[in-house]
Amino acid sequence: MHESRLNSSIKRKAIHNVLLVLFGFILIIIILVIFGTRILIGFSLFVGKLHGSNWNASTVAQQANTYVAPPIVNPIPDATNKNQIDISGTAQKNETISLYVNNQLVDKTSTGSNNQFQFSSVALQSGQNTIKTQAESNNNKLSSFSNTFTITYLKGPPSLTITQPQDGQTFTIGNSPSISIQGQTDPGVKITVNGFWAIVDSQGKYNYLYTLKNGDNDIKVVATDAAGNQATKEIHVHAQ
């Protein structure tokens, strides 16, 4: 009796497994029929389009030869305190590379077997300068322009004033040992007060909370622009 029940259970499991396999097989066939047909139809349309437009290997090769890739310019700094800069990059072999500064053609050079090009001592004007290049192949085909870089030539130190406190001013420490160091510089310039960063707003106004010590206090303010130019101001105050 026990054996009979065991055999019945085994048979039910076997039938269940067979049905699962059949169901999976039928599902795979349905998927192949539906999507396989679509893929076959799409491929047929693609081949037909190729024949209809007379595309062939020589046509593809001819179109490839008409394309000239734009040069790749190596990164340049956002700002400099020098009036000249070297510009380099890569392009295809034996191409003529044109250099444009502020949308004006200023120089041409050629790439060698190493695909490299370089322009030395490119003159910059004061303020912002845009840099871009263009390649020309042996059959006079032009590329599109490379990425445009912007570099700012800052030829002098930034402006710097200290409006508060006044040089030689005396303070009574009392319950408030801190004073506000305030002044003005150019927008985008960084300020330090005795080596510590001050807060500078978008207009170039800066503020730093300075803690006085008894006696003489030497306060040194340094302004540094993006090109590394610096301006320095020093004042001395007394606390008692």
C-alpha positions in Angstrom: 0.0 0.0 0.0 2.8 2.3 0.9 4.7 1.4 -2.2 1.7 2.0 -4.4 1.3 5.6 -3.0 5.0 6.2 -3.5 4.8 5.0 -7.1 1.8 7.3 -7.7 3.6 10.3 -6.4 6.7 9.6 -8.6 4.5 9.3 -11.7 2.7 12.6 -10.9 6.0 14.4 -10.6 7.3 12.8 -13.8 4.2 13.9 -15.7 4.5 17.4 -14.2 8.1 17.7 -15.3 7.3 16.5 -18.8 4.5 19.1 -19.1 6.8 21.8 -18.0 9.4 20.8 -20.6 6.8 20.7 -23.4 5.4 24.1 -22.4 8.9 25.6 -22.4 9.7 24.1 -25.8 6.4 25.4 -27.3 7.1 28.9 -25.9 10.6 28.9 -27.4 9.2 28.0 -30.8 6.6 30.8 -30.6 9.3 33.4 -29.7 11.5 32.2 -32.6 8.6 32.3 -35.1 7.5 35.9 -34.0 10.9 37.6 -33.6 12.8 35.5 -36.1 10.4 36.5 -38.8 10.7 40.2 -38.0 14.5 40.0 -38.0 14.4 38.2 -41.4 12.0 40.8 -42.8 14.2 43.6 -41.6 17.3 42.1 -43.0 15.6 41.6 -46.4 14.5 45.2 -46.5 18.0 46.4 -45.6 19.5 44.3 -48.4 16.9 45.6 -50.8 17.6 49.2 -49.9 21.3 48.6 -50.5 20.7 47.2 -54.0 18.1 50.0 -54.8 20.6 52.7 -53.9 23.5 51.0 -55.7 25.7 50.9 -52.6 28.8 48.9 -52.9 32.3 48.6 -51.4 33.9 51.2 -53.7 31.1 53.7 -52.9 31.7 53.2 -49.2 35.5 53.6 -49.6 35.0 56.7 -51.7 32.8 58.3 -49.0 35.3 57.4 -46.3 38.1 59.1 -48.3 36.1 62.4 -48.4 36.0 62.6 -44.6 38.7 64.5 -42.8 38.7 64.2 -39.0 39.2 67.4 -37.1 42.5 67.8 -35.2 42.7 67.1 -31.5 44.3 69.9 -29.5 46.1 69.1 -26.3 44.6 70.9 -23.2 45.7 74.5 -22.6 45.4 76.5 -19.3 42.4 78.7 -18.6 44.6 81.6 -17.8 48.2 82.7 -18.2 50.4 85.7 -17.2 52.6 85.3 -20.4 51.7 86.9 -23.7 52.7 83.8 -25.7 51.7 80.1 -25.6 52.7 76.8 -27.3 49.8 74.8 -28.8 50.1 71.2 -29.8 48.0 68.3 -30.8 47.4 65.3 -33.1 45.8 64.7 -36.5 46.2 62.4 -39.5 49.6 62.0 -41.1 50.7 64.6 -43.7 47.8 67.0 -43.1 48.0 70.8 -43.1 46.9 72.2 -39.8 45.5 75.8 -39.6 45.6 77.7 -36.3 42.9 80.3 -35.5 43.2 82.8 -32.6 40.1 84.9 -32.0 38.7 83.5 -35.3 41.7 84.8 -37.3 44.0 82.5 -39.2 47.5 83.1 -37.7 49.6 80.2 -38.7 49.8 76.8 -40.5 51.9 73.7 -40.0 52.0 70.1 -41.1 51.8 66.8 -39.3 54.6 64.3 -39.6 54.7 60.5 -39.5 54.0 60.6 -35.8 50.7 62.4 -36.3 51.8 65.3 -34.1 51.7 69.1 -34.7 52.9 72.1 -32.8 52.7 75.9 -32.9 55.3 77.7 -30.9 55.1 81.1 -29.3 51.6 81.9 -30.3 50.8 85.6 -29.5 47.9 86.3 -27.2 46.0 89.6 -26.7 45.2 91.0 -23.3 42.0 89.4 -21.9 40.2 86.4 -23.4 41.5 84.5 -26.4 39.8 81.7 -28.3 41.9 78.9 -29.9 40.8 76.4 -32.5 42.4 74.4 -35.4 41.3 72.9 -38.7 42.9 70.1 -40.8 43.3 70.0 -44.6 44.1 66.7 -46.4 46.3 66.2 -49.5 43.3 66.4 -51.8 42.3 69.8 -50.3 39.4 68.4 -48.2 38.8 70.4 -45.0 37.8 69.0 -41.6 35.4 70.7 -39.3 37.0 72.8 -36.5 38.5 71.2 -33.5 37.2 72.0 -30.0 37.5 75.7 -29.1 39.6 76.6 -26.1 39.5 79.9 -24.2 42.5 81.2 -22.5 42.7 84.5 -20.6 46.0 86.6 -20.7 46.3 88.5 -17.5 49.4 90.7 -17.8 49.3 92.5 -14.5 48.5 91.9 -10.8 44.9 92.2 -9.7 43.6 95.3 -8.0 43.5 95.2 -4.2 42.3 97.6 -1.5 41.7 97.3 2.2 38.8 99.4 3.2 38.5 98.2 6.8 40.2 98.6 9.3 42.5 101.6 8.8 46.2 101.3 9.1 47.4 102.2 12.6 43.9 101.9 14.1 43.6 101.0 17.8 41.0 98.6 19.1 39.8 97.8 22.6 39.4 94.0 22.8 36.8 93.8 25.7 34.2 91.2 25.0 34.7 91.2 21.2 38.3 90.3 20.2 37.4 89.9 16.5 37.4 92.5 13.8 36.3 92.3 10.1 38.9 92.7 7.4 37.2 94.0 4.3 38.2 95.3 0.9 37.9 95.0 -2.8 39.6 93.1 -5.6 38.8 91.9 -9.1 36.0 89.3 -9.7 37.3 85.8 -9.7 40.4 86.6 -7.6 41.2 84.6 -4.4 42.1 86.4 -1.2 44.1 85.3 1.9 44.5 87.2 5.2 47.7 86.1 7.0 47.6 82.9 5.0 43.9 82.1 5.6 41.2 82.1 2.9 38.8 85.0 3.0 35.2 85.0 1.6 35.0 86.8 -1.8 31.7 87.5 -3.6 31.0 87.7 -7.3 31.8 91.4 -7.4 35.3 91.0 -5.8 34.3 92.2 -2.3 36.0 90.2 0.4 35.6 89.7 4.1 37.6 87.9 6.8 36.9 87.7 10.6 40.3 88.3 12.3 40.9 87.6 16.0 43.0 90.3 17.6 45.8 89.7 20.0 47.0 92.2 22.7 49.5 94.6 21.4 50.5 95.1 17.7 48.8 93.0 15.0 50.3 92.7 11.5 47.7 92.0 8.8 48.8 90.9 5.4 46.3 90.5 2.5 47.3 88.7 -0.7 45.2 88.7 -3.9 45.9 85.9 -6.5 44.3 85.7 -9.9 43.7 82.7 -12.1 47.1 83.3 -13.9 49.1 83.3 -10.7 49.6 87.1 -10.6 49.6 88.5 -7.0 49.0 91.8 -5.3 49.8 92.4 -1.6 48.7 94.9 1.0 49.8 95.2 4.6 48.4 97.2 7.5 49.1 97.2 11.3 46.6 97.7 14.0 46.9 97.8 17.8 44.7 96.1 20.4 44.5 96.8 24.1 
